Amino acid sequence: MDTTTALPDPLGWTFDPDILRRHDRPGPRYTSYPTAPHFHDGYGAGQFHAAIARSNASTRPLSLYVHVPYCTSPCFYCGCNRVISRDRSKGAPYVDRVLAEADRVAPLFTSEREVIQLHFGGGTPNFLDPEQLSRLVEGLRRRFRFSEDAGRDFSIELDPRFVSPADIAVLAQLGFNRASLGVQDFDPAVQQAINRVQGVDETLAIIEACRGNGLRSVNVDLIYGLPKQTREGFARTLETVLAVRPDRLAIYGYAHMPHLFKAQRQIVDADLPDAERKLALLGLAVERLSAAGYQYIGMDHFALPEEDLSRAQRAGSLHRNFMGYTTHADTDLLGLGVSAISRIDNSYSQNPRDLNDWEARIDAGGLPVWRGLELDADDLLRAELIQQLMCHGRVDGHALAARHGVDFEQYFAAELVALRHLAADGLARYRDGVVAATRQGRPLLRLVAMCFDRYLQAPQQPARYSRAI
């Protein structure tokens, strides 16, 4: 594909290499607003208790996120919070401590509040063996009221190298109906360079097992911009993956930040594709997904037109949080385990990122609240604005302002001036009170959102965020 020519497609946005090249800069991914770097240690267990008490005035369902930090080997590209260990016996005490944390927090919620969404992330959740996963899920089921609604969303991230079709049958029996599989790239040279050797057949067998056991959605993660990645190799990976038509696809751009992530120091800089080749890999993915009929959801995510995310986007009910895009907007999110983040009522809280710290707080008998943030009126206004931009690519400013009791153009006068820079390049527009990303701007949604981020006005280190492309 000629990367100098804009490529129109039916995904709801236009791949324009020149524009992407000019505006590729660091920025938040906006799984929250304010973003996690702005949480502070002045928020503790007392504020967490108060937030739950306020939230109990509603009957909002709950979303549970469980973080499993362990991985048996390091993937060099990874920037997640994980602990490398080949000792699988560490899973049992970790399960014990997560359930101990649940023992302390579950009674704080009123009993009628159902868990409509459950997500296991990591790390590698299937570091836990089927017996440990069963004990953890059933333990949570006894402590919380799990919904039996057909629309409930119980999902788990899986490393296909360490899971069998028989394990998938166990997960289905436990109630999981979604799975997300990491693939990244099937090219052997790339796999060697990132320390993640993974066979095609074993991966496809797990996708087949997920479908054979009744899971209603399978997601596959790919990454462009990896070391030794080529157009030809990535094209083969796309062809292989699209042939089995996963319900969702996430196409992430590799963010090389070795100053933040130690494992990335194992990657040879000279092996990374330059900016032009990386952009060409993205263009290739857009071209192939477009031809295969996938719908662009936002950021790096795509789904088949009848998948739940696509339906929610068309219905205007799509939501974005620390678990990514979700169809369950009206919930309180409770995070369990090391580094997990909660959004309860109008506050965020986070557990310690260090495993030893989290374990010590659990063993001491308290709640492991490390830091957090109470959202003020300005935060709530901007959070709703950014949420709508990230999920739907537009926001009705006058309707938003009316809900919050402000005049939109007065309140956001400076922000609308900042938006003009993107508008001049055809990335965004403001018309009749509506802020919207254009087709060219849809791949750069986070840059549109950044115009309205009050916290970015303070001095900071931009390198804490990945680049937009």
Salt bridges, closest charged atoms under 4 A:
ASP18 OD1 - ARG21 NH1 2.66
ASP24 OD2 - ARG467 NE 3.56
ASP96 OD1 - ARG135 NH1 2.68
ASP103 OD1 - ARG143 NE 2.64
GLU114 OE2 - ARG145 NH2 3.61
GLU138 OE1 - ARG141 NE 3.15
ASP153 OD1 - ARG178 NE 2.82
GLU157 OE2 - HIS119 NE2 2.92
ASP159 OD2 - ARG161 NH2 2.74
ASP159 OD1 - ARG196 NH2 3.40
ASP187 OD2 - ARG236 NH2 3.82
ASP247 OD2 - ARG211 NH2 3.96
ASP269 OD1 - HIS256 NE2 2.99
ASP271 OD1 - LYS228 NZ 3.52
ASP274 OD1 - ARG277 NE 3.66
GLU276 OE2 - ARG21 NE 2.46
ASP300 OD2 - ARG29 NH2 2.31
GLU306 OE1 - ARG311 NH2 2.87
GLU306 OE2 - ARG314 NH2 3.73
GLU307 OE2 - ARG178 NH1 2.92
GLU307 OE2 - ARG248 NE 2.71
ASP308 OD2 - ARG178 NH2 2.50
ASP308 OD2 - ARG216 NE 3.37
ASP332 OD2 - ARG60 NH2 3.00
ASP332 OD2 - ARG113 NH2 2.53
ASP345 OD2 - ARG54 NE 2.70
ASP357 OD1 - ARG361 NE 2.91
GLU359 OE2 - ARG97 NH1 3.62
ASP363 OD1 - ARG97 NE 3.01
GLU374 OE1 - ARG54 NH2 3.39
ASP376 OD2 - ARG454 NH2 3.86
ASP378 OD2 - ARG382 NE 2.91
ASP378 OD2 - ARG454 NE 2.57
ASP379 OD1 - ARG454 NH2 3.07
GLU384 OE2 - ARG403 NH2 2.54
GLU384 OE1 - HIS404 NE2 2.71
GLU415 OE2 - ARG382 NH1 3.13
ASP425 OD1 - ARG22 NH2 2.68
ASP425 OD2 - HIS23 NE2 2.69
